[in-house]
């Protein structure tokens, strides 16, 4: 019973770390592939459209990761 709990905790930790790594990679790609300064657009110009695109990428990745975890 206890070993099953530790297996579940370990797999949750691994999937959480992998998910965070994929989110970081996606944001890094968006920042480095964009032909403009993402920071300037979000902070100074308050570009709502860019915020929606980045949020869409994050939500899409969350759905894919959740489906991979669920099996």
Buried (B, 14 or more C-beta within 10 A) or exposed (E): EEEEEEEEEEEEEEBEEEBEEBBEEBBEEBEEEEEEEBEEBBEEEEBEEBEEEBEEBBEEBEEEBEEEBEE
